[in-house]
Amino acid sequence: MKKLFIGISLFTYSLLASNFSLAADSDGNYAVWGEGGASCYSFSKARAAEKDAPFKAYLRGYLTSYNTITDDTYSISGGMKLTEMMEWLDNYCDQKAIDSFDRAIQMMISSIEDKRYKKPKKKGISGGWGN
């Protein structure tokens, strides 16, 4: 039950913390909670120390939220696996150490958006909720 609560909490807070026009104020600003507010430098340090689980959890929640509220998107990550996304973020953060982790995710999404899955790739229970 605790894992379910943590998953729901991460999903909910990712909805609130993500850069969507529905969640931003009239100037386009929004509050960033959790690891999203950490710098890329902090992310890189956590990766090097193999203490990046909170960043992975934030990323998963962010992507789930994005998939939930973005039109014509089943999976923004398309065929990318978590390891590939983390490597993309590693490369970005190596170049932009002062950017926030939230900003790094936004930049990744911008670069992969054209490759997103608009529908599940398989039918059945593992293929998605909309079957």
Secondary structure, DSSP 8 states (H G I E B T S, - for coil): -HHHHHHHHHHHHHHHHS--TTTS-TTS-----GGGGSBHHHHHHHHHTT--HHHHHHHHHHHHHHHHHSTT-SBTTTT--HHHHHHHHHHHHHH-TTSBHHHHHHHHHHHHGGG-BSS-SS-SGGG-TT-
